[in-house]
Amino acid sequence: MKTTDVFNGDADGICALHQLRLAQPQPEARLITGVKRDIALLQQIEEERGGQITVLDISLDKNRASLLKLLANGCTVLYVDHHYAGEVPVSERLTVHIDPEPLLCTSLIVNWLLEDKHALWAVAGAFGDNLDEAALQLARRLGLSQEDTERLREIGILLNYNGYGAALDDLYFHPAELYRLVRPYENPLAFHAESPALRTLREGCQNDMDRALSAKPLHEDKAGRVFRLPAEAWARRVSGVCANAFANQRPAQAHALLTENRDGSLLVSVRAPLQNRNGADLLCRQFPSGGGRAAAAGINALPADQLDDFIKAFSCQFGRQAV
């Protein structure tokens, strides 16, 4: 039976798939992925018939129509995710493990399904999704040293960094290629020590972050801060990692990072306050191309003339939570 693995191109998607395939190898599986914001991935295969499909870390709500087509075509689907799903189809050919709880990510759900079999990769995936509390809790349960925990944190951050961009040519590695570079490593600590790809991402991320962290807020109030970066590849690449860094600076406040797309629209990354990880998805779904989860969400192409509306909605959403 033809096998297809569909996964988000960020750290969580890559680490979730890697865990699963270490436990259940499918070396001939076709890989379907893209930049982090490219989540309507099932459209690429919706005409497939009779295959075995695994879907990881992309919203069912954004892929429902394609999923229904695949099920009608006789495909068997395993769907694991932590984003807002909406109504989940009922089918004997669909197995679903979806939990949008704010301190969960897909890597942690897969780790639960595999009973800690490859849990170090789940720690890295959780760090990549900025779920430091959950990552540290799992690291402590596994008895990891502080040094090894920090190595897993860096892996997660750098894999996540690679997934951001408006298009694949913004990235250092196509996410499918990066997954293939990860695949030989059962132990992520060996990947950290040996991988030339990780060294490339480390250098690129540091250079981009040095530029991004010098930005001044476009807007600031009790709800949080809004930053804007220019229409350049480095800014698009660093948007997610930088949004996480700003959020970690002020955990009681929300943050939004706006990066100009090539067409003049704005790529938006939103982080709910780390002390109250709710509301990011509700905010972003108010705008076309918006979505995500309660703790972290985004808008792929906010029209420039809606920037003021977005800032007002941001202040309203997180101002209520700050009260």
N, C-alpha and C positions, 0 to 999 in steps of 0.2 A: 504494500500500500504506500502511495506517495505521502511523504511527510513534509510538513512546512512549519517552520518556527517563525512566528511573528512577534516582534518585541520592540519596545521603546529603545531608542538609541542612546539612552543615558546610562548612568551607573547602575541604577536599580534594574533596568531592563536587562543589561548585559550580565550582571551578577545573578539575577534570578534565572536566566536561561543557562548560565554556566553551571550553577548548582544542579539544575534539573538534568542537564546532559551529562554531567559527571556521574550521576546516579543512574540515568537511563540513556545511554549513548544512542545517538542517531546521526552518525557521521555524514550521511548522505542527505540530510534534511536541507531543503531550500530555506534560505534566510531572507526574511522580509523585514526591513527596518529603515530608518532615516534619521534626520535631525530630530532632536527632542520634541519639537512642536509638531512634527509630522505624525499625527496620531490616527488619522483615518486610513490606517494601513490595510485594513481588510478589503478596501476597494480594489487593491491591486490583484486580488486573487478571488474575487467574489464569483467568478464564473467556474471555478474549480469544481470538479465532481468526484465524490467518493474518497477523498483524501483524509489523512489524519492531520489535524491542525492544532498547534499549541499557540495560545495568545497570551502574552505577558506584558503587563504594565501599560496598557492603553485602555482608555475609557470605553466600556461597552456602550454607553449612551451615544458616543460619537461614531460607533461602528455597528449600530443595531441593524440597519437595513442590509448591510453586507453580510452580517452574521446570519440573518434570517435566510438570505439567498443560499449561503453555504450549507445550512442545515437542510433546506429544501432540496439541495443538490446531492444529499446523501453523505455529506462530510461529517466526520466525528470531531468534535471540538472540545479541547480543554482550555478553560478561560480562567486566568489567575490575575487579580488586579486589586488596587486599593483606591481607585478613583470613583467618583459618582457614577453609578450605573443606570439609574432610572429603573424601569420595569425590565426584569430579566426574563427572556423567553424560556418557555418550558418545552424541553425536548429530551427524548431518551438518548439522543446523540450529543447532548451538551452537558458537560460537567463544569460546574462553576465554583470557584473559591474567590469570592470578592468580599473585602471588608474595608470600608472607607474610614475606619477609626483613625484619628489623626496621628497616632504614634505608631502606625503600621505602614510598611511599604511592601511591595511585591516580593522582594528578596526575603523579608521576614516571614511572609506567608508561605513561600516555597520552603524555607527552612523548617517551618512547622510541619509541612507535609512530609518532609524528608527526615524528620526527627533528628535534627542537628547533624546530619551526615556530612555536610560540607558547610558548616556554620560559619567558618571564617570568612567565606565569601558573602554571607548574609550580613556580617558586621560591616564589611566594606560597602555593600549596597546601601545599608541604612545610613552610614556616614555620608555617602554620596547624596542621599535625599535630605540631608541636613537634619536627620533624626538622631541627634547626638545622644539623647537620653536613652533611647531604645538600643542604640549601638553599644553604648557603654554598659548597659545592663547585661546584654548578651555577652560582651567581652569579659565582664567580671564572672559571669556564670561559667564561662569556658576556662577561667583561670589564666587569662592572657596577661602578660607583663605590660607595663605602661608603654615600653618601647614598641612592642609588637602592635599594641592597640593604635599607637600613633602612625605606624606604618600602614595599617589597614585604613585609617582615616584618610591618609594621603592618597591611597589607591582610589577610594571612593570619590574624593574631591576631584581628582584628575580625570577619572573616567567620566564623571559628570560634566566637567569642563569641556571635554571633547564633543559632547552631544549638542551644545548650544550653537546656534547660527541660523541665519535666515535660509541658507541653502547649503548643500553638501560641500561646495567649494570654500565655505568659511571655515571648515573643520580641518584639523590636522590629519585625521583618519576617518574614512567612511566607517560608521558604527559596525557594519558587518565585518569589515577588515579588522577593526579593533577587537571584536569578539573572537575572531580567528586567532589573533595574537595572544589573547587570554587563554584560549581553549587548551593549550598544552600543559597548563599549570594547575595541578590539583591543589597546591598550597599557594595562597596569594602572597605569602611572605617570600617565596621563591620568585614569584613574578616581580615583586617589589625590588628584589636584589639584582635581578638579571635582565629585566626587559628594557631594551633600547627605546621602545615606544613610550614607556613611562618616563624615561629621561627626557624625551622630546616634549611630552606634555608638561612636565615639571617646569622646564625652561620657558615654554610658551605661556603657561599660566602666570608665572611670576612676572614676566614682562607686561602682560596685559593687566594684571591686577595693580601693578605699580601706577599705571596710567589711570585706571578706573577709580581707585580709592582717593585720588586727588580731587574728584568731582565735588562740587558744592550742591546742596539741596536746591531743587527747583521750587519746592514747596515744603513747608514744615509747620506742623501744629501739634496739638496734644495727641492726635490719632497716630501720627507717625511722620515719615519723611518720604518724599518723592524725588528721585534723581533722574537726570536725562543725560544720555551719552550720544555721541555723534554717529553718523551713518558710515561706520568703518568696520571692517571685518573683525578687528581686535575687540571692539566694543560688543559686537554681536556674540562673539565667542565667550566673553567673560560675563555675560549678563546674569546667568544663573548663579555662578560661584560668587560674584560680587553682591548680588541680592542677598545671598545667605550670609556673607560677611557683614553687610550692613545690619541684617537682622540680629546677628550675634552680638554686635556692638551695643544694641539697645533692645533687650529682649522683651521689654514692656510695651514696645511700640511696633506698629506695622510698617512695612517698607514696600515701595514700588520702584522698579528700575525700568526706565523707558529708553529704548534704543531705536534710533531711526532706521527704518527699512529703506531699501533702494528706491521704492516708489513714493516715499514721503510719509507713509503711514508709520505707526509706532509699534514695535515689539515690546510687550509689557510683561515683566515678571513681578509677581506680587507675593509677599510673605506676610502671613498673619503674625501677630505678636507671639514670640516663643512661649510666653507665659499664658497665652490663651489662643491655641492654634485652631481658630475657627474664623470663617467669614471670607477667606480669599476666593473660594469658588463662587460664593454668592455674589461677590462684587464682580468678578470677571464674566460671569454668565449674563450680566446685564448688557454686555456689549457683543456685537457680532465677532465671531471667531474666538470668543472667550470660553474658558473651561479650566478644569483642574480639580484639585481636592481642597479640603477645608483649610489645611495649613499652608499650601503653596499652590498658586494657580497662575494663569497668564492669559494674555490676549495676543493672538498672532499678528493682527494688523488693525490696530486702533486708528481710525481716520484722524488725521491731524486736527480737524476742526472739532473733534469730540474730546480734546485734551482737557479743556476746562470742565466738561461734564464728568470726565473720569476723576479728576481731582476732587470735585464736589462729592461724588459717590464714594470715593476712598475715605474722605474725611467723615462722611455720614456713617458708613459701615463700621469703621474702626473707632470713631468717636463714641458711638453707642457702647462698644465693648470696653472702652476705657473708663466709662462712668462707674 
